[in-house]
Amino acid sequence: MNIHEYQAKEILKKYNVKIGEGIYADSPESAVEAAKKLKEQTGTDIFVVKAQIHAGGRGKGKFVGTEHRGVMIAKSYDEVKEKAAQMLGNTLVTIQTGPSGKVVSRLLVAADVYQKGASEPKELYLSMLLDRGTGQDVIIASTEGGMDIEEVAHSTPHLITKEFVDPAVGLQGFQARKIAFGLGLSGTAFKEMVTFVTRLYTAYKATNAEMIEINPVLKTSKDEILAVDAKVSIDDNALFRHPDLAAYRDVTEEDPLEVEAAESHLNYVKLDGNVGCMVNGAGLAMATMDVIKLAGGEPANFLDVGGGANAKTVEAGFRIILKDPNVKAILINVFGGIVRCDRVANGVVEAYKNIGTINIPIIVRLQGTNAEEGAKIINESGLKVRSAVILKDAAKLVTEALA
């Protein structure tokens, strides 16, 4: 589950990770009130108005039809109000949103933390996630923080370092010091970074985060270490442990079909193809998408109805797939292990009748327990549904359906 920057900073603050102070706003008026509170708290006269969407690259992104960016500087309350009005309700397109962009309905008004002083502020990079290859947590750090960390990884990978942490042991003091040393820090900034890394790792583990990315981490002119931005993703499977974090979910930032599928306990991911697929089992779903590609089509979705597929789940799957206008055919591929194929076939027929007219070809491939009985039910239903038992035959029917 992805969350917004302002929410991520709320979490970090609970674990005493130093952050660049900011206040949530959802209107131009509340943005001005936020700026006034920040003025009282920090004394700043410069404010940063930041669009809150589940996508990176906001600083370089542009709102549709304008040159306005997703992160803008304001030097007065009037400017804060103006920038907020330019963002709210408008569509921001970044490198991560795709050309369709995302509508901005939330803002973070932050205090400027880049004031010059005894030393120049320096942007750094830090992230934490699980390295599945080693089964260990990995802390990734770089002296080249800011908006172009992807370019750093591509062009100058030697500027990125990794520190692996055994989750059974946890982050050790020497590892935090090694990271701070590798970032070229010394004195107060070195000590601050050791504390920052240690507390950040505590937050990462305590929240069951899949990833925490701080870009940039700022070494201020006073040698403080702050999280200027924060991106946190929480493991969905661990949310039962964290009802407070589950409340952070913003369904308006998610694909509506994926939200609807989750409500029906279906595992659904929308793709850009033309063949909808409904399968029982994640591995079989991946294989089915390969078959669709080999047949000359493109999978329109990943949809796993689970081992207990029945008329209700099949109907829910149908309705979700049919809401995608790009779908030109549907392939249902079921292996009858936990569930019998004849039961699935009856579910398909019942769901088809409940939905009514379906104007695209449907291919049902059943294999396993009672596969022949299932195929007979499909073939004798009188509906515009074609059956197959062998996967190759199902692929051939998909090819014919797209012709």
N, C-alpha and C positions, 0 to 999 in steps of 0.2 A: 504494500500500500504506500503510494507516494503521498507526501504532505507538502504544504506550502512552506516557504521560507520563514514566515513569521511564526508558524507552529513549530518548526524545527528549532528555532532559537528559543522558544519557550521551554522546550525539552532540555536543550543544552544548559540553559540557565539553572534548571533544577539540579543539575550535576556540577554547578559552580564553574562551568566553562565560560570564560569571558567572551562577551559578544559585543558587537557594535549595537548600541541601543536603538530601538525602533518601536513604533506603535502601529497597530493595525488600523486601517480606515476603509470605509466602503462608500464614501461620498466625498465631494469636494469640501463640504463643511466639516466633516469629521477629520479630514486630512489636515485642515487648518488647526483644529483643536489638538490634534496629535503633535503638530509642529510647536504649538504653544507649550504643551507639556514637556516636550523635549528641550525647549529653550530653558524652562525652569530647572529641569533635571541636570542638563549638561552645560548650559551656557552657550550652546552653539547658535550661530546666526546663519548657518548653511545647512540645508536639508536635502536629503536624497529621496525622491519619490520613486518607488519600485513597484512595477506590476507584479501581481502574484498569480502565476499560472504554473502548472506542472510541466515545465519545460525549461531547459537551459538556453543560454545565448540571448537573454533578455536585453542586455546592454547593447548588443549589436542589432537586435531585432527591430523591425519597424511596424508601426500601425498601418493598416491598409489605407492607401490613398494619401498618406502623409509622410513626412520625414521624421515624425516623432518617434523616439526610442522607448524601449521598455523600462529604462532606468534614466531618470533625468534629475539634474541639479536645480534646486530652487534657493534663491537668496533672500526671499521675503515671504510673508504669509500670502500675499496676493499671488506670487508665483507658484506657491504650493497649491493654491486653489486652482489656478490655471492649468498646471501640469496634471493634477488629479482629474480635472474635467476632460482633458485631452485623452486620458487613458481609459477611464471607466466607461463600460458599455461598448468599447471599440475592439477591433480584432487585431491582435498582435501576432505577427509572423516571425518566427525565429528559425534557426537552422534545425531545431529539434521538433518544431510543431508541424513541419511540412507546409505546403503552399496554402492550405485552408486556414491555418492559424488557430488561435484560441481567443475567445472573448474574455476580456478582463473585467472582473466584478469585485476584485479585492486589491487592496494596496497595502504596502508597508512604507511608512514615512520614517526614515532613519536619520540619525544625527551624523553629520560629517565627522570622520575620524582621520582625515588625511592632513591635518594641520602640520605645517613644518615647524621644526624646533631644533633641538641639539643635533639631530641626525635626520636623514631623509627617510620617510616611510618606505617600507619594502613589502611588496606582495609576494606571498609564498603559497604553496599548494599542499594540501593534506587530505587524504581519504583513507577509509577503513572498510574492508569488506572481506568476505570469505573467498579464499583461493581453493576452488574445488579440486584442483590438480594435486595439491599437497594436503588437503584437509585441514589447513591452518588458516587463521586470520592473517591478513596482510595489511600493513600500513604503507601507503604509497606517499612519497613526499617529493617535492621539487622546489628549487629556488626560483623557478619561473612560474609564479602564480598569476592569476588573472583570467581573462576571458578566453585565451588561446591555448589552454593546456592540451587540447587535442593536437594542435599543430606542434607543440613541444614534443609530445609523444611520438609524432610521426617523423619530425625532422631532426630532433636532438634527443633521442631516447637516453643518452648518457647523463642527461640532466635530471633524470627521474630515478629515485632509489626506492628499494622495497625492503621492508623489515618484516619477517615472518614471525608470528606469535603462536605458540602452541596453546590452544584453547584450554587444555588441561592444566596448564601452569599459569597462564595469564601473562600480561605485559610485565616485563622485568625492568627495574630501574635503569640498568645499563643500556637497554634497548631504547628507552625514551631519551637518554643522553646521547646515544648514537645518532638518533634522528635529528636532534637539535644541533649536534656537531656537524652533521652532513648538510644542514641548511646554512652553514657558515655563521652561526650565531655565537656570541660570547657575552660574558658579563651578565647583566640583568636580563637581557633578551634570551640568553641561553637558559637561565633558570626558569623564566616565564614559559618558554616553549616546553621544557620538561614537564612542568605542571599541566600545561595545556594538553599535551599529548596523553598524559596519564588520565586526566579527567575525561577527555574525549573518549578514550577507550572504555572507561567505566560506563559512560552513557551508551556507547555502542553495544556493550554486552547486556546491560541492564534492561534495555528496551527491545532486545531481540531484533536489532536493526539488520537489514540485509546490507545496507551501505550507509555510511556517513561521508559526505564530501564537503570540505570547507575550501571554497575557492572564490575569493582569496582569503588566506590567513594573513593578517596584517601585522607586521612589526611597526609599531607607531614610532613617531619621532621621540617619544618618551620611553622607548624600548618595551612597551607593553605588547602582548600578543593577543589579538582579538579575532574572532570569527566575524568577518564582514558579511559573508554570505553563508548559507548553510542549506545543504540538500540532504534529506533523510528519507530512506525507504525502509518501511517496517515489514517484517516477514508476516504475510497474511495468516499463516498457520499458527502464529504465536499470539494473535490478537486476543484470543480468549484469556490470556494472562494479563492483558492490558486494556480493560474497557475504557480507561481514560484516553488511551491513544486511538482506539477504534473510533471514538467520537470525533477525531480529527478528519475522518474521511470526507472528501468533497466529491460527491457523485457527479456534480456538474462538470468536473474535469475528466470524467471517464466516458468511454464509449457507451451510449445508451443501451445498445444491444448487449454489451457485456454486463452491464448492471442488471438488466432484465434476466439474463441467463443465471447470474449469481443468485437471484431471488428464487429461481426454480431449481437451484442446486445443480446447475449444469456448468461444466468447464468449457467456456467459450472464448475464443480470441478471433476477432474480425481480421480478415486479410483482404487483399485487393483483387482476388480472382473472380471466376465466373461459375465455378462448380461448388455448390454447398455440400458439405459432408457431415454426416452424423454417424458416430462410431461409439462402441462401448470399449473403452480402454485407451489410454494415452499412446501406448506403443503402436497399437493397431491404427490409431488416428494418424500418426506420423507416416506409417506405411501407406495408408489410404491416400494421403496427400501426394506421396511419390507416384502412386498409380495414376492419379488424376493428371499429374505432369506428363507421365509417359503416354497417356491417352491424348495428349494435345491440349489439355485444359489447364486452368490455373485454380488452385484451391481458394475458395472465397472465405473459408473460416476453418478453425480448429474447433470441433465440438465433440466432447466426450460426455455421453449421457450416463456413464458409469455401468457397473455390473448388474444393477437391478433395473434395467430398462423396462418400462411398462407403457401403457397407453398414454398416461399423463405426461411422462417425461418426453416421450416421442412427440406428442402434440406440442409441448412447449418448445421442443427443438425445431419442429416444423415452422411454427409461428415466427421464431427468431430468424431462421434462415430466410424465410420468405419476405422479411422486411428489408432485406438487402436487394436493391434494384438491379445490382450487377449479376445476380445469380441467374444462370440460364438452364441449369439442371441440378438435381440433387442426387447424391450417391449415399445410400445408407449401407454401411458395412458392419455386420454384427457377427461376432464369434460366440456361438452358443456354448459357453462353459458354465458360468454361474447361472445364466438365464437361458431358458430354452428358446430355440429359434421360432417355434410355433407361437409362443407367447409374444415374441417381438412382432411377428407377422400380424397377429391379431391386433396388437397395439398400433401398428402402422395403418391398418385398414380402418380401425376405429377413429384414429386421429385424423385421417384423410377425410372421413365422412363428417367429423365435427367441424373441420375447418371450412369445408365446402369446396368451391371450385379452385383447383390448382392448375395453372396454365403452363407449367413447365414440366419436362420429363422427370420422372423419379425412378431411379434404379435401386433395387434392394438386393444386396448380396448377403445371403445367410449361409453360415458354415458352422458345423458342430452339432450339438445335440438337437435332434428333430429338425435338421436342415431341410430334408425333403418335404416333410409335412408343412414346414413354414413356406417353402416355395409354392406348394400346392394352394395354400390359403391365399397367397398373393395373386397367383395366376387365375384363380377362380373367383376373385373378388369383384370382377367386372370394372375395376378402376383402372385408370391410366398409369399403372405401376408395372414395371418390368422387373423380373427376378433373375438372379444368377446364383450359382453355388460356387463356381470357381472364380477366383479373383481376375484371371485373364479375361473371362467372359464379361465380368462387370466393367472392366476397362474398355472392352470393345463397345459395350452399350453406351458408355459415356461418350466415346468418340462419335458414335452415330447420333447421339442426342445433341451434340454440338455442331454437327454438320449443317 
